[in-house]
């Protein structure tokens, strides 16, 4: 929720943002490079800056091809 609020505030000020989720494979390198305590869990980073172009449109496969429910 806090990421959404920060993202919204950045957008209101004219910035663009991109939420990038971390892979556990790079946790050690990130912790070492930026002195992040090992007790912190790295989930994602919110990269932001001034947009150089509008976001492109996205096309999605039909929902029934992307979302499956199994069981009752």
MODELLER restraints for C-alpha pairs under 7 A, 6 or more apart:
rsr = mdl.restraints
at = mdl.atoms
rsr.add(forms.Gaussian(group=physical.xy_distance, feature=features.Distance(at['CA:7:A'], at['CA:17:A']), mean=6.47, stdev=0.5))
rsr.add(forms.Gaussian(group=physical.xy_distance, feature=features.Distance(at['CA:10:A'], at['CA:16:A']), mean=6.98, stdev=0.5))
rsr.add(forms.Gaussian(group=physical.xy_distance, feature=features.Distance(at['CA:14:A'], at['CA:50:A']), mean=6.98, stdev=0.5))
rsr.add(forms.Gaussian(group=physical.xy_distance, feature=features.Distance(at['CA:15:A'], at['CA:48:A']), mean=6.56, stdev=0.5))
rsr.add(forms.Gaussian(group=physical.xy_distance, feature=features.Distance(at['CA:15:A'], at['CA:49:A']), mean=5.37, stdev=0.5))
rsr.add(forms.Gaussian(group=physical.xy_distance, feature=features.Distance(at['CA:15:A'], at['CA:50:A']), mean=4.87, stdev=0.5))
rsr.add(forms.Gaussian(group=physical.xy_distance, feature=features.Distance(at['CA:15:A'], at['CA:51:A']), mean=6.40, stdev=0.5))
rsr.add(forms.Gaussian(group=physical.xy_distance, feature=features.Distance(at['CA:16:A'], at['CA:48:A']), mean=5.55, stdev=0.5))
rsr.add(forms.Gaussian(group=physical.xy_distance, feature=features.Distance(at['CA:16:A'], at['CA:49:A']), mean=5.59, stdev=0.5))
rsr.add(forms.Gaussian(group=physical.xy_distance, feature=features.Distance(at['CA:16:A'], at['CA:50:A']), mean=5.83, stdev=0.5))
rsr.add(forms.Gaussian(group=physical.xy_distance, feature=features.Distance(at['CA:16:A'], at['CA:51:A']), mean=5.37, stdev=0.5))
rsr.add(forms.Gaussian(group=physical.xy_distance, feature=features.Distance(at['CA:17:A'], at['CA:46:A']), mean=6.53, stdev=0.5))
rsr.add(forms.Gaussian(group=physical.xy_distance, feature=features.Distance(at['CA:17:A'], at['CA:47:A']), mean=5.55, stdev=0.5))
rsr.add(forms.Gaussian(group=physical.xy_distance, feature=features.Distance(at['CA:17:A'], at['CA:48:A']), mean=4.18, stdev=0.5))
rsr.add(forms.Gaussian(group=physical.xy_distance, feature=features.Distance(at['CA:17:A'], at['CA:49:A']), mean=6.63, stdev=0.5))
rsr.add(forms.Gaussian(group=physical.xy_distance, feature=features.Distance(at['CA:18:A'], at['CA:46:A']), mean=5.73, stdev=0.5))
rsr.add(forms.Gaussian(group=physical.xy_distance, feature=features.Distance(at['CA:18:A'], at['CA:47:A']), mean=5.24, stdev=0.5))
rsr.add(forms.Gaussian(group=physical.xy_distance, feature=features.Distance(at['CA:18:A'], at['CA:48:A']), mean=6.38, stdev=0.5))
rsr.add(forms.Gaussian(group=physical.xy_distance, feature=features.Distance(at['CA:19:A'], at['CA:44:A']), mean=6.63, stdev=0.5))
rsr.add(forms.Gaussian(group=physical.xy_distance, feature=features.Distance(at['CA:19:A'], at['CA:45:A']), mean=5.86, stdev=0.5))
rsr.add(forms.Gaussian(group=physical.xy_distance, feature=features.Distance(at['CA:19:A'], at['CA:46:A']), mean=4.55, stdev=0.5))
rsr.add(forms.Gaussian(group=physical.xy_distance, feature=features.Distance(at['CA:19:A'], at['CA:47:A']), mean=6.32, stdev=0.5))
rsr.add(forms.Gaussian(group=physical.xy_distance, feature=features.Distance(at['CA:20:A'], at['CA:44:A']), mean=5.38, stdev=0.5))
rsr.add(forms.Gaussian(group=physical.xy_distance, feature=features.Distance(at['CA:20:A'], at['CA:45:A']), mean=5.37, stdev=0.5))
rsr.add(forms.Gaussian(group=physical.xy_distance, feature=features.Distance(at['CA:20:A'], at['CA:46:A']), mean=6.34, stdev=0.5))
rsr.add(forms.Gaussian(group=physical.xy_distance, feature=features.Distance(at['CA:21:A'], at['CA:43:A']), mean=5.80, stdev=0.5))
rsr.add(forms.Gaussian(group=physical.xy_distance, feature=features.Distance(at['CA:21:A'], at['CA:44:A']), mean=3.99, stdev=0.5))
rsr.add(forms.Gaussian(group=physical.xy_distance, feature=features.Distance(at['CA:21:A'], at['CA:45:A']), mean=6.45, stdev=0.5))
rsr.add(forms.Gaussian(group=physical.xy_distance, feature=features.Distance(at['CA:22:A'], at['CA:42:A']), mean=6.60, stdev=0.5))
rsr.add(forms.Gaussian(group=physical.xy_distance, feature=features.Distance(at['CA:22:A'], at['CA:43:A']), mean=5.43, stdev=0.5))
rsr.add(forms.Gaussian(group=physical.xy_distance, feature=features.Distance(at['CA:22:A'], at['CA:44:A']), mean=5.10, stdev=0.5))
rsr.add(forms.Gaussian(group=physical.xy_distance, feature=features.Distance(at['CA:27:A'], at['CA:42:A']), mean=6.85, stdev=0.5))
rsr.add(forms.Gaussian(group=physical.xy_distance, feature=features.Distance(at['CA:31:A'], at['CA:37:A']), mean=6.55, stdev=0.5))
rsr.add(forms.Gaussian(group=physical.xy_distance, feature=features.Distance(at['CA:31:A'], at['CA:38:A']), mean=6.85, stdev=0.5))
